[in-house]
Amino acid sequence: MQNPFKGGFKIDFYTNQSKIKWFILVVALIIGSGSIIYTDQLVDRLKEGEEEKIELWAKAIEFSGSVLADESSLTFITNNIITPSNTLPVILVDSASQEILLSRNVVDSLSSTSQREIQLETTLEKMKRENKPFTIMVRNANDGSISDIQYVYYRNSYILRQLRAYPFIQLSVIAIFAFIAYLAFSYSRTAEQNRVWVGMAKETAHQLGTPLSSLMAWMEYIRAMPEMKEKEEVIIELDKDIERLERITSRFSNIGSVPVLKNEPVYEVVNNCLNYLRPRLSSKVIMNVETDMHDLKAKINKPLFEWVIENIVKNGVDAMSGIGNINVTIGLESSNEVFVDISDDGKGIPKGKVKNVFKPGFTTKKRGWGLGLALAKRIIENYHQGKIFVKSSHADVGTTFRIVLIYKDI
C-alpha cells in the first residue's frame, strides 16, 4: 500500500510566514471569542438565578408585611433564601426617606459603626448603577392599601463578577505566554541564522585564501617577465584586483567577529569605493557623490562598509539595466548621526515588496541569491549599530536607500 504522506502536503514556513501568522491570529481570535461568548452565556444563566433569588426575597418581604412589624419572620426568610454563603449583597431602602432599612452580605461585622455607614453608602451607589431594583409594596394590615414603597437593591455575587472577568484574564495570560514563546522562538531562529551566516562566511574566506596566495605568486612571476615591462597598466589593474580579492577575503573573515570601528571620513571611503567600481561597471552609468561636509567622519569598519556600498550600487545598476545615474548624498541626520543616501533612477521597487527587500532570498532579478541586501542590513545594524532602510521608491523613477551611522567628529 502506498504511503499517503510520502511526497505529500508540505508547507514552506519561511516563504509563507506572513500567511501562517495571519492564520494563527485568526484561530486565536476564534478561540478567544468562543471562550468569551461561552463564559458570557454561563454568566447570564447564573445572573438569572441570582435575580430570581432576589426577586423571591423581595416577594417574601412584601408578603410578610412591614419589616418593622415582623422582624423575626423577615430574619427567617433572609436566612433561608439569601444566606451569607451565597454572597449576594442586598440593601433594602425606603423610597420616601431613602433610609437604609436592612442590608445583607454588604458590611464587615468587625467594622466600626462609621465604617459600616460609609461602606453601605458606597455599595448602594454601585448597586444603583449595576442593577435595576425590585419594588416592594408595603400594605396596610387593616384595609390592604399601600402605605409605603421600598426598593431592594443588589449586586452580582463576588463569584459571578470573577467569572465575568475570567476569560479576559485567561486570554491575557495566554497572550503573555505566547508573546514570550514568540520572542524565544525568534531569538533562537535569529541565532541559528547568524550561525549559518558566520559559518558560510568563514568557510568562504578559507576557500578564497588558497587560490589568492597562488595568484599573488603568479603575479610576481608575471611582473618579472620582460615583455610585461611595456604593459604596466595591465600589472596595475591586476594588482588592484588581487588587492580587491584580499579585501573580500578580509570581509568574510570579519563576519562573525567583533569588527573594529574607526572614525573614518565618510566621503573619502564612499568616493574610493565608487572610483573602484566605475571601470568595472557599465560606461553608461554615471556615479556622483554630493556633500557639503567632506571632513565628516563616522564610526566605520572600512572593508565591511565598502561591501554595503557595493551591494546597493550594483543593485541600482541592475535596476537601471546598466544605463542611468547613481547619486550618493552625505550629510548629518542628527547631532550624533550621519546619513548616506544612495539613489538610482531605475524601475523602482513595488510597494508590496519594499518591506521584503532585506529578507534573505528575496530578489527581483532572474538570477541572484537575494543575499546582498540581507547581508548589508546585518553589517549596518549588527556591526555598526546603525540603520538601513528604503527611504523612497517609485515605479520608473528610482529608489533611494538611506544608511544612518553613528557620527563622531574628532
N, C-alpha and C positions, 0 to 999 in steps of 0.2 A: 504493500500500500504506500502510496506517495505521501511524503511528509507535507502537510498543508502549509507549514510555516517556512519551508525551505524556499529561499528566494522570493519570499512573500512581501508583506507590507513592511516598509521601512520609513522612518521619519528622519529627515535631516534637521536635527535640533539646532544646528548653528545657523543655517540659512533661513530657517523658519522660526527663529526665536521670537520675533515680534508677534507672529500669529499665535504661537504657543502661549506667550504671556497674556494675550487678549483672551484666549480660551480659558486659561486658568482663572483670570479675573472674572469672566462671565460665570464659570462654575462656582467660584467663591461667592459671587453675588446671589446666585440662585440658592445656594446652601444657606447663606446668611438671611436672605429674605424668607425662605421656608421656615427657618428657626424662629424668626421674629413673628411671622404670621401664626405659627402653631402656638407659640407662647402667648400671643395676644388672645387667641381663641380660648386657651386654658384660663387665662386671667379673667376674661369676660364671664366664663362659666362660674368661676369662684366668686366673682364680684356679684353676680346674680344671686348666688347662695347667701352671701353676706347681706345683700339688700333685703332678701326675704326674711332673714332673721331680725333685722332692724325693724322691718315693717310689722312683723309678728309681735315684736316687743312693744311697738307703738300702739298697736291694736289692743294688746293685752292691758296696757296702761289705760287706754281710753275706756275699755270695757270695765275695768276695776273701779273707775270713778276718779275722784280727786286724789292727787298724790298725797296731799297733806292729811286727807281724811283716813287713808288706809295705807299707812307706811309698811305694815307687815306684809300685806298682800303684794305690794309693789316689790318689796325685797325678795319675796318668794319667786315672783315672775322673773326678776332680773337674774337671780342666781341660777334659775333653771333654763333660761333662754340665752342670756348673754353671760357666760361665766368668764372669770378672769383669764382662764387658759385660752379662750378664743381671741383674746387681744383685739376686740372690736371697740375702739374708743367711741363713747356715746355721751352727748350732753343734752339735757332737757332744758329748754328755755321758755320762759313766759313771754308771750307775744306783746303784752301791754307794757310791762316794766322792763323787759329784756333781762330779767333776773335769771341767773342760772339756778335751776331748782334741783338738778340731780346730775351726777356725772359717774361714768364707769370707765375703767381702764384708761384714764387720762393722766392723773397726777400720781406722783410717788408718795406712798403712805408715810415715808420718813421725812418728807419735805416740811418746811415750816409753813405757817398759815399764809404769810405774804408770798412765799414762793409758789404755793398752790394756786393762789389767785392769779398771779402772773401767768403761770402755766395754763390755767383754764382759759384765760382771755386769749392767749396766743393760739392755743389749739382750736378754740372756737372760730377764730378768724380763718384758719386753714380749712376748717370744716365747711365754712360758708362758701369758700372758693372751690372746694373739691367736689361736693355732692349737694344735690337738692334735698332739703329737709323733708321729713314726713310730718304731717299736721295731725295734732290730737285735739279733738273737740271735747272739752270738759263740760259735762251736762249737770244741770241741777237735779239733785236726787228726788225732789218733790214732783216737779212738773216736766222734767226731761228737757228743759230749754238749755240753750248753750250759754254757759256762764263765763267761760274763758277759752282761749285758744293757746295751745302750746306747740312748740316745734321741737322735733327730735333731729339734732344734727349728729353726723357721724363721719368717721374717716375709714378708709380701707384699712384692713389689718396690716400689721407690720410684715407678715409673711407675703401677703398679696403685693405690697409695694416692692419688696425684694424680688419677687418673681417677675414683676414687670420690668425691672432693671436687669434681670439675669442675662437675657440674650445679648444685650449690649455689652455687658461686662465680659461674657464669654467670647463674643466676637472680637473685642478689644484685645483680650489675652491671646487669642489665636493669631490676630494680626501682628501683635508684637513678636510672637514666636516665629511667625512666617517671615517677618522682616529680618529678624536675627539670622534665620536659616538662609535667607536670600543673600545677606551680607557675607555669611560664612562661605556659601557656595561661590559667590562672585570673587571673593578673595582667593579661594582655592583655585578657581578657574584662571584667574589672572596670574597667580603664582605659577601654575602649570604652563601657561603661555609664555611667561618670562623665562622659565627653564628651557622651553623649546627654542625661543629666540636666542638665548645665550649659547646653548649647545650648538645650534646651527652656525652662529657667528664664529665661535671658537674653532669649529671644525673647518669652516671656510678659510679662516686665517691660516690654519695649519696646512691646508691643502695648497694655498697660494704660496706659502713660504718656499717650498722646494723648487718649483719652476721659476720663481722670481730670482732665487740665488743663481740658478743656471743662466737666466737671461742676463744678469749682471756680469757673469763671467764671459758670456758670448759678446757682450757689449765692449768689454775691454779688448777682446780679440779683434773685433771689427774696427775699433778705434786705431789699432796698431797696423792695420792694413794700409799699404802705401796709396792705393787707389782711392781710399776714403778721405785723404787729406784735402782733396778738392771738393768734397761734398760735406762740408762742415755743418750745413743746415740740417742734413739728414741725421747726423750724430746728435745735434742739439734736440731735435724732435724726439728721437729715440730715448734720449736721456730724460726728457720730460715725461714720456710715457712710463718709463721704468720708475721714475720718481712718483708718478701717479699711482702705479701699482703698489709701491711701498706704502703710500698714504692710505690706499684702500685696505691693505692688509692691517695697517695700524688701526683703522676704523673698526674693522671686525674684531680685532683684539680688545678694543676698548668697550665693546658691547658686553655688558655683564659685570664690568669692573667699575669702580668708582672713578669717574672721569675727573681730571684736573681742570678746573675752570680758571682761566686767567682773564684779566682785563685787557681785551683786545680792541683795537679800533675797528668798528663795525664796517665803515665804508671801505677800508683797505681790504678786509677779509672778503667782503662781497665782491668788490671790484676785481680782485685777483682771481676769484673763482670764475667770474664771467669772462675774464681775459683768457683763462684756460679753455673755457667751453666754446668761445667764438670760432676758432679754426676747426673745431670738431663737430660743429652743428651746421645746419644749412646756411649758406651765404645769404639767403633771403630773410633770415631772422635778424632783426636789429635789437640789440640789448643796450639799455641805458640805466644809469644809476643817478638818482637825484637826491640831494640833501644839502641843507644849509649848515650842517654840523659835521664837517669832515673829521674832526678830532673826537667825535662821540665814541665812548667806549662802553662795552658791556661784558659781563662775565660769560666767557665762551670757552668751549673746548673746540679749538680750531678745526681739527680733522672731522669731527662729528657734525659741527655746524655747516661746514662746506658741503658735507654729504646731503644735508637737508636742502640747502640752496640748489644743488644739482638736481635732486629729485623733483623739486617743484618746477624748476626751469624746464627740465626735459618733458615733464607732463604738459607744460604750457606749449612747448614747441610741437608736441604730438597733437594737442587740441587745435593748433593753427595749421596743421598739415605741412609744417615746415616753412610757412610764409606768414610773416607778421612782426609784431613788436612785443618785446618783453621789457617792462618798465619796473624798476626797483626804486622804492622811495623809503628813505630812512629818516626817522625823527623821534622826538620824545613823546611817549604815551602818557607819562605822568612824571612826578618828581623823582621816581626811582625805577622807571621802566622805559625801555626803548623799543620802538616798533620797526619792523621791516615788512613793507608791503610789496608783494611780487604779483604783478598784473600781466595778463596776456589778453590778446584780442581774438581768442579762439571761439569755438562753438558754445562754450559755457557748459554748466552742469545743470541737468534738470532739477527743479525744486524738490521733487520727491526723493532725489538721490543725494542731496547735499549732506544730510546727516550720516550717510553711509560711507563717505569718501575716505575716512580714516580707518575703516574696518579692514582687517586683513582679508585678502581675497577679492575685495571689491575693485573692479576695473571697468572702464568704458571702452577699452581697446580690445581688438580681436585677439591680439597676442599680448600676454602680460600676466604676471603673477598677482598683481594687486597688492604688493608689499611695500612699495616706495613710500606712499603717504602714511601708511601704518607705522613704518619704521621712523619716519620724520616726526610723527606725533610722540613716539616713545622717547626719541632723542631730546626733543624740546621740553616735554613735560616731565619726564622721569629724571633726565640727566642735567638739564639746565634749569629746572623748576620754573619754566616759562609757560607760554600758551601758544597754541597754533590753531587757527580756525579759518573757515571760508568767510571773508569779510563781505563779499558780494559776488553774485554770479548771474548773468543774464544771457539768454539764448542769443547766439550770433553776435554778441557784444564782447563777451570775455569774462574772465574770472580773476578775482583778487584774493590771494591768501595773505593773512596777517600773522606774523610771528612777533610775540612780545617777550622780551628778555629783561633780566634784571640789569638795571643801569648803574654804572659806577664810574664816577669821574675822578681820576687821580692825576 
